[in-house]
Amino acid sequence: RKPHTVLFGNVVGENRGPNPMEPPIERLDDLFWLRDDLRKDPEVIAHLKAENAHTESHLAHVQPLVKRVYDEIISSIQETDDDLIFPWGSRYDYFVRTVKGKAYPIVCRVAKVMDASTAAKKPREEVVLDVNDVAKPLKYCDLGSFRLSPSHDVLAYSVDPSGYETYEIRFKDLRSGTHLPDVIAGTAGSVSWGCGNTEVYYSTQDDAHRPNKVWRHTLGTPQSADECVLTEDDELFCAGFGRSSSGEFMLLESESTETNEVHTVSLATPGGAPTLMEPRRLGHRYYPEHRGAYWYVLTNRGGRINFDLVCAPLLSPQESCWTPLSSLAVAGTLADGEAFEWKQGRTLESITAFADFLVLEGREGGFSAVWVLQLAPTREDGVVGSDADASPVAEQASIATWHKTQWPSQNCCVYTAAASSSLGCVGANQIFDADHIFITYMSLTTPKTVYRYNMRTGDKVAVKTTPVHGFDADKYATCRIEVAVRDGTKVPVSIAYRKELRVTDGPMLLSGYGSH
């Protein structure tokens, strides 16, 4: 248990960033002996067990209260429940089931009604993955990714069996219900299908547990034969990847806290080569999406730290070709007669492309918000003949109309829906050529509610509300106020209260969050 000397500043052989302290400062770490990366040191394990025993003894007197609070929380939850049913691909609808007494979700699917012959039959449920079965032989189980092949015949998923955030990727043949021999070990957790039904992308980590490489694997081949398609050597950056909503490109990203760059890989043929979209430069972040003949990009260039929306031709994605989306001059189509332009009080946080729409998530005036932009058809998209006569055709990427989605309360959290809170790694909006999307709405007085939202009309229907037993929303209200602090900055404060108990200068439970 000898103290360990730790150096802060310039250390030979280590990257300590620009202008590290010289000479370095020495500090003694008297708890360094507790570091045990393998979790096998008997002295460390014995010490932790002793600390746990002391904690349990010291808090023994509050155990009845702990049980009462736990029982109250459990009594409000509907433990056996089927979550939102959502379409994925042309053949199946999927949903996530939770069962009382089981710790993990069960992912199921039913065949879609295709014609009159199948409409008369009751759809047969099929279990895609029971995570409880996956967890049985493991001491720990975390599902990192869940991705179906384009044919929906093979499931790729990743599992962390240790809690160390190192995942193993497995493949399940959904036709036979058996697992394929392919197993990809030592990954960062994410997996995406590439070209066709045999190519997948994944990432691995360096010794510091930093995702630094993206690989391409072909089913039926050993992991040792996989191709590295991106290597990130800068220790300030992490490597990642994701498939565009159109399914036509894989986006390879290197990102630090304030800078990123993206390579694109066409998925038209196997083994595509990465193409750099725009080289990294300090402080610049950009996030592209693909639709038709254009890239649509969120960028913070030019000091627009809350992000601007631009576009670029498919074959000229570099920044020099980025231009703002114009608004098609069609009377009465633009929201409030305004173009969708950059605004100081509007922050754009994410972008999702659909065949005819862009969906943007972010904040406006500090409030959570979702915007729907309907795009005008362009000649590059192949709009000719009668289609061109039916609606205006733009010479470049343009917005035909847009609107900000409206909700029962402005003081809410609203975002594009996931398949389930117990399967957050799967989005519920899996259909690219769609007029409807699923949007989640919740507030301090409204349980999580998923709406089926019509992007053309703005009409919405609640399709799934998370049950909360014993809660009566009519008894509560919520509001947001702004409190000016000493330097004049206005700090937003959201308040929820029971209507008949609110009094002036009454008691209040205050909670907040501080960044790391």
N, C-alpha and C positions, 0 to 999 in steps of 0.2 A: 504493500500500500504506500509506496514511496510517491511523493508529489512529482508531477510531470511538468517539465518546462514547456510552455507554449509561447511561440513567437508571433507577434503582431507586427506586420510590416514586410519588408523585403526578406524573402527566404529563398536561398539558392535552390534552383530546380523546381520552383512552384510558381504558378501564375497568380500573383496577388493584385492584378489590375494595374492601371496606369499610376505612376508616381507613388509607389508604396513608401511607407516610412523608412528612413535610412538614418541611423541604424535602427533595426527593429527593437521593439519593446518586449521584454521578457515578463511573463506572468507564470506563477505556479498554480497548477490545477490539482488540488488535493483530492478530487473525485474522479480523476482520469482512470483509476483502476476499475471503475464500474463499467467502462466501455468493453463490451463483449459482442462483437459483430456476429459471432457464430451462435450466440445464446447457449453456450455449453459450459462456461466457466462455473464450477461448483461453488466457489466462494461468492461469486456475484449472485448466483441463483439463491443461495442460502440467505444472503443479505436481503434480497428482494422479498423472499418469503417471510423473513422476520419483520420487515417493514409492513407488509400486508397484515400480518397477525397483530401487530401493534395498532394499526389503523382500525381493524375490526373490533379489537378490544376497547379502544378509546371511544368508538361510536356505537357500542352495543346498546346504550340506553336510548338511541333514536331509532332502533330497528322497527319498533311498532309503528312509528310515524312513516318510515320508509315504506313499509308494507301497505299502509293506508293510502299513501300517495300513489304507489304503484297500482294498487287495485282500482283507484279512482281513474287513473289514466287508461288502464286496460278496459274498464267498463264503458268508456266513451268510444272505443274502437270496434268496428265491425271486422272481426278477425277473418271470417270466411266471406269472401267477396270476389266477384268478377269485375275487373276493371274495364276501361273503355275498349270497345271492339273497333278495330281500325283496319282498313284495307292495306295490303302490302303485296304488290304484284297483281297479276291478272287472275290468279287462281284461288287465292285464300284471303280470309279475314282472320286477324290475330287478336288475342287478348291475353291478359295476365291474370292468373287466379291466385288468391291467397287462401289458405286453409287453417283454421284454428288448430293450434298445437304443432304446426309446422313452421320452421323458422325462415324458410326461403320460398320464393315465388315459383309458380308453375306456369310455363308459357304454353298456350294452346292455340290451335287454329281450326277453322272449319272451311270446307270448300265453298266457294261462291256459287250462288244459283246461276247457272249458265243458260238454261233453256227450260221449256215447259216440262220436260221429262225429269229434270232434277228439282224443279220447284215443288213437286208433289212429295219429295222425300225429305225427311228430317235430316238436316246436316249432321254428319258424324264428327264428333269432336276428336281431335288428334293431339296428343301431348307432344309438343316439339322438344321441350327440355324441362324436366323436373329438377330444379336446382337442389332440392332436398336429396335426391339420389346422388348427385354430383358430390354433395357435402358429406355423405355417410362415411366414407373411409378417411376423411380429412379431419385434422384438429382445428383447422381454420379454413374458411371458404369465402372468397370474394369474386363475384363475376365481373370481369373487366369489360368485355365486349360481347356482342351478340349480333352476328351478321349472317344473313341468308344469301346463298348464291343466287345469281339472276334467275335460275330455273326453279328456285325454292326447293331443290332436292337435297341440298347439303347445307348444314348449319356449321359455321365457324364460331367458336366462342373461346374466351380465355378465362383461366382460373388462377387466382393467387392462393396457394395452399398453405402459406406460412405467415402472412401478414407483412412480409418484407416488400410488397409491391413489385414482386417479380412474378410474371405470369407464364403459364403454359397454355399454348393454343391447341385446341382439339377440334376434330371435325366429325360430325355425326351425319351418317347417311339416313335421311328421313324416309326413304323408301323402304329400307329394311329395319330401321331402328337401331342399327349397330354403328359403332365408331370405326372410322377409317384408321389404318395404321399410321397415318401422318400425325406426328406430334411435334410442335415447335416449342422448344424449351428456352428459358431465359429471356423472355421478351418483356417489353414495357407495358403490355396489356392491350393495346389497340390492334385491330385487324380489319382490313377492308378487302373486298373482292376487286380484282383487277379486270383484265380482259377475259370474258367468258366465264366458265364455271370451274376452271382449274387453276387460276392464277390469284394469289393473295399477297397483300402487302402487310408488313409488320415492322416493328422497331425494336432495337436492343439498347442496352445501357452500358456506360463505361464503369470503371471501378468506383467512381463517386456517385453512382446510381443516376447519372444524367443521361436521358435518351440522346444518343449521339449518332445512331445509324438507322437508316430505313432499308429494309430488304424486300426482295421479291421471291416468292416461293411458288413452285409448281407442284400441284398435288401428284402424289405417286413418286416423287423424287426425294432423296435424303436432304435434311437441313444443311448438310455440309456443301451441297451443290447450289444453295441459294445465292442470288445475285444482290450485292449491295448497290443500291441506286442513289444513295445520298449519305455522305459522311460529314458530320459537323465537328470540326476540330477545336473551334473556339469554345473555351469552357464557360463563357458567359451565355452561350446559346444552347437551346435544346432542339432536337429534330423531331418533327411530327409529320402527319399525313392525314388526308381525308379525301373522300371521293366527292366530286362536284354533284350537286343535286340532279343535274342532267344525266349523270352516270357516264359521261363521255370522257372525263379527265380525272386523273389522280393528282392531287395537289400536295406537293412536298414542301414543308415549311421549316425554316430555321428561325427561331425566335428567342430574343432576350426580353427583359422587362420593358425595353423602350424601342427596340429595333427588330425588324424581321425582313425576310426575303422568301419568295415562293418560286419553286420550279413546277412546271406542269408536265404531265405525261399523258399522251393520248392513249386511250384504251381501245382504239379501233382495232389494233392488232396486238398480239402478245409481245412482251419484251420491249415496249416503247422506250425511247431515250428521253431523259429529262431536258426541258428547255427553261432557262431562266427567264422569268417575267420582268423583273426589275432588280438590279443589284442593291444590296443593303447599303444604307447610309445611316449614320447615327441619328436616332430620334424619329426616323420615319417608319411608320407601320402601315401596312395595306393588306386587305383581305378580299380576294377575288371570288366571284361566282360566275358560272357559265350558263348561258342560254342562247341557243341559236347561233347567230353570226357574231355575237359580241361577248366580251367579258364585262362584268359589272363589278366595280371595285369600291370598297370603303377605304378611304385614305385620310391620314392626318397631315398631309403635306401643306405647306404654306401657312403653318401656324394654326391650322384648324384642328385643335386637339380633340374636339368633339366629333370629328370625322365628317367627311363630305362624300357624296356619291358621284362617281364618274364612270365612264364606259370607254372601251377600246375595241377596235376590230379584232376578230378572232386571231388573225394571222399577224397582227401588230400589237402585241400586248404591252409593250414597253411604255414607261411613263410619258415619254414625249408624245405619245398618241392618245393619252387620256384626255377626255373632254367631258364637260358636264352634260347630263342628259337634258336634251331640249324638251319642251312641252309642246305637243302637237296643237296647232291653233284650230281647235274645233270648239265652236261656241257652246258654252254650258257644260263642258266635260271636266274642267279642272275644279278641284275642291275649292270652294269660296272664290273662284276665279284666280287663284294663285298658282304659280308654278312651284314645283317641289324643289326648293333651293336651300343651300346651306343657311342655317340660322344659329345665332349665338346661343340661344337657350335650348337648342335641340341636340341631344347626343345620340348618335347612331352606334349601336353596339354589335349588331350582327345582321347578316343578309342571307336570305334563302330565295333561290330562283325557282319559278315554276314555268310551265310552257307559255303562259300569257301574263304572268305577274312576277313582281318582286315583293317580298315581305321583309320589312325592316323592323328590328326590335331595338328599343333604347329608352330614352327618357326625354321628357319635355317639361320644363319648369320644375324639374326634380321628380315628376311623377312617371311611373312606369307606363310605357306606350308601345303600340304596334301600329305600323302604317302599311297599307296595301297600295301598291303602285301597279296599275294596269298598263302594260306596254303596248305601244302601237306596233302593228305588223310592219316589217321592213321588206324591201325587195330582196335583200340578202337571205331573209328567212324563207324565201320561195313563194311569197304571196303574189300571185299573178291571176289574170283572167277575172272570173266572176267574183272571187274572194276580194280581189283588189277593188272591184267596183262597189262591193258591199260596205267597206269601211276604208277610211283614209289610210294611205300607205306612206310611211316616212322614208326619207332618203337615208336616215341614220337612226340609231337607237333613240327612241323618244317615249315620253310618258303620255299616254292618251288621257288618263284620268287617275286621280289618287284620292285617298281618304285616310283619315286617322280613325282607327276603330274606337267605338264608344262603348262604355261599360256602366253598370249601375252606380259605381262609386269611382270618383277620380283617385281617391286615396286607396290604391289597390296595387297588386302585383299581377301583371298580365304578360304572357309569353306563349310561344308556340309549344304545343303539348308534347310531353313524353308519353310513351306507352303506358307507364305506371310509375308511381313514386318508388315502387320496389324493383323497378327495372329502368332506371334513369338513363342507361346507356343506349336505349332505343327510342327514337323519335316516332311520334304517331303520324307524321305527315310524310308518307313514303311514296306517294303517287305524284310524279312530275307533271303530268298532263291532267291537272285538276282545277275545278272551279271552287271547291270547298277545302278548307283546312280545319284542323282542330286547334283551338286556342284555350289555354288555361287561364282562368280568372280566380283570384282569391283576394280577400281583404282581412283586416283584423276581426271582422264580424261575419265573414262569409267563408265557409269551408271551400276547399279546392273544388272548382266546378269547371268541367270541360265543355266548351261550346263547339258545335259544328257551324263554321262561319262561311258564308257565301262571299267570296272575294269580289264578285261582280256587283252584287246589290247591297252588301253590308248587313243582310239579314243573318240572324244567328238563333240557334236553338240549343238549349242546355241538354246534353246527352248523358252526362255522368257527374254526379255530385258525391264527393266522398262522405259517407255517412258519419255523423258525430252524435252518438247517443247522448241524450240528456241535454242537448244544446238547443235553445230556442232563439233563433236569430232576431226575431221581432223584439226581444227584450234589450237588445244592445244597439249602440250607435258608434260610429267612428268619425273622426275629423282630423284635419292636419292644421297646425298653426306654425308660425315662424317666430322664433325668439331671437331678438337681437342681443348678441353677446358683447363683451367689453369693447372689442375693436369695431363694432358695428356690423359684423358679419351676421346674416340671418341664418339660423340653424333650424331646419325643419323638425318638427316634433309631431309624430302620429299618436293619436289618443283613441283608446277604445274604452267604453264605459257602459255600465248598465243604466238604462235611462232613468229609472225611478230613484237610483241611489246617487246620482251626480249632485254634488253640492259645491258651493263656492268655498275655496280654501279647504277642500277636503283632502283626505289622504290619497297618495298615489304611489304605485309601484313603478319605478323608473328603471329601464334597462337600455343599454346602448352597446355599441360595438366600436372597438378601436382597432385600427390597422396594425399589422405586425410592426 
